[in-house]
């Protein structure tokens, strides 16, 4: 199984493909270098395989490489950040409490 996370700026979302098939996405709203992540979706055929976590980790890696900040409004994103504390610094310190971080 080969998975790839890529930005699809025309759709304002990061997408994950598994063996070249769209498996899910996380929507974003960008304001400069601040990315609000309001919704994550994994397609039913791919649920229960860790695809959502892989998608969010890939997204956070990409945003870290852009020196971006993240506002994780989707409740799933803070859960992934708690499992991967190396991404905590992406969330502005004064906003972390709002997301349970």
JORA-V588920 format. One record per residue. N is the residue number from 1. RES is the residue in three letters. PHI is phi in degrees with one decimal (NA if undefined). D_CENTER is the distance of its C-alpha to the mean C-alpha in whole Angstrom. Layout:
n:N res:RES phi:PHI d_center:D_CENTER
n:N res:RES phi:PHI d_center:D_CENTER
This chain:
n:1 res:UNK phi:NA d_center:20
n:2 res:UNK phi:-111.6 d_center:18
n:3 res:UNK phi:-121.5 d_center:15
n:4 res:UNK phi:-138.7 d_center:13
n:5 res:UNK phi:-107.7 d_center:10
n:6 res:UNK phi:-140.0 d_center:11
n:7 res:UNK phi:-76.7 d_center:10
n:8 res:UNK phi:-118.1 d_center:13
n:9 res:UNK phi:-61.9 d_center:14
n:10 res:UNK phi:-67.2 d_center:17
n:11 res:UNK phi:-104.4 d_center:14
n:12 res:UNK phi:53.7 d_center:12
n:13 res:UNK phi:-158.2 d_center:9
n:14 res:UNK phi:-94.9 d_center:7
n:15 res:UNK phi:-118.6 d_center:9
n:16 res:UNK phi:-116.1 d_center:10
n:17 res:UNK phi:-113.8 d_center:14
n:18 res:UNK phi:-121.4 d_center:16
n:19 res:UNK phi:49.1 d_center:20
n:20 res:UNK phi:68.2 d_center:19
n:21 res:UNK phi:-113.4 d_center:18
n:22 res:UNK phi:-59.4 d_center:15
n:23 res:UNK phi:-113.3 d_center:14
n:24 res:UNK phi:174.8 d_center:11
n:25 res:UNK phi:-160.4 d_center:8
n:26 res:UNK phi:-126.0 d_center:6
n:27 res:UNK phi:-73.6 d_center:8
n:28 res:UNK phi:-142.3 d_center:9
n:29 res:UNK phi:-123.6 d_center:12
n:30 res:UNK phi:-100.9 d_center:13
n:31 res:UNK phi:-130.3 d_center:16
n:32 res:UNK phi:67.1 d_center:17
n:33 res:UNK phi:-101.0 d_center:15
n:34 res:UNK phi:-108.3 d_center:13
n:35 res:UNK phi:-113.3 d_center:10
n:36 res:UNK phi:-87.5 d_center:10
n:37 res:UNK phi:-112.8 d_center:7
n:38 res:UNK phi:-86.8 d_center:10
n:39 res:UNK phi:-155.6 d_center:9
n:40 res:UNK phi:-118.3 d_center:7
n:41 res:UNK phi:-136.8 d_center:10
n:42 res:UNK phi:-114.9 d_center:12
n:43 res:UNK phi:-67.0 d_center:15
n:44 res:UNK phi:-51.4 d_center:18
n:45 res:UNK phi:-65.3 d_center:19
n:46 res:UNK phi:-113.2 d_center:16
n:47 res:UNK phi:-66.3 d_center:16
n:48 res:UNK phi:78.1 d_center:17
n:49 res:UNK phi:-120.4 d_center:16
n:50 res:UNK phi:80.6 d_center:13
n:51 res:UNK phi:-64.9 d_center:11
n:52 res:UNK phi:-61.2 d_center:8
n:53 res:UNK phi:-63.7 d_center:8
n:54 res:UNK phi:-61.6 d_center:9
n:55 res:UNK phi:-61.3 d_center:6
n:56 res:UNK phi:-68.0 d_center:3
n:57 res:UNK phi:-60.4 d_center:6
n:58 res:UNK phi:-62.2 d_center:7
n:59 res:UNK phi:-64.2 d_center:4
n:60 res:UNK phi:-65.1 d_center:6
n:61 res:UNK phi:-60.5 d_center:9
n:62 res:UNK phi:-61.8 d_center:9
n:63 res:UNK phi:-68.4 d_center:9
n:64 res:UNK phi:-61.4 d_center:11
n:65 res:UNK phi:-65.7 d_center:13
n:66 res:UNK phi:-93.7 d_center:14
n:67 res:UNK phi:55.9 d_center:15
n:68 res:UNK phi:-88.5 d_center:12
n:69 res:UNK phi:-110.2 d_center:12
n:70 res:UNK phi:-125.4 d_center:9
n:71 res:UNK phi:-113.1 d_center:10
n:72 res:UNK phi:-85.6 d_center:8
n:73 res:UNK phi:-67.9 d_center:10
n:74 res:UNK phi:-64.3 d_center:9
n:75 res:UNK phi:-59.7 d_center:11
n:76 res:UNK phi:-71.8 d_center:9
n:77 res:UNK phi:-63.2 d_center:6
n:78 res:UNK phi:-60.3 d_center:10
n:79 res:UNK phi:-62.2 d_center:11
n:80 res:UNK phi:-66.4 d_center:9
n:81 res:UNK phi:-63.0 d_center:10
n:82 res:UNK phi:-63.1 d_center:13
n:83 res:UNK phi:-77.2 d_center:13
n:84 res:UNK phi:-132.0 d_center:12
n:85 res:UNK phi:-62.1 d_center:14
n:86 res:UNK phi:-63.9 d_center:14
n:87 res:UNK phi:-98.8 d_center:11
n:88 res:UNK phi:-57.7 d_center:13
n:89 res:UNK phi:-64.8 d_center:14
n:90 res:UNK phi:-70.0 d_center:11
n:91 res:UNK phi:-89.6 d_center:12
n:92 res:UNK phi:-53.6 d_center:16
n:93 res:UNK phi:-53.8 d_center:18
n:94 res:UNK phi:-76.4 d_center:20
n:95 res:UNK phi:-109.2 d_center:17
n:96 res:UNK phi:-60.0 d_center:16
n:97 res:UNK phi:-59.6 d_center:19
n:98 res:UNK phi:-63.0 d_center:17
n:99 res:UNK phi:-107.0 d_center:14
n:100 res:UNK phi:71.3 d_center:16
n:101 res:UNK phi:-111.1 d_center:15
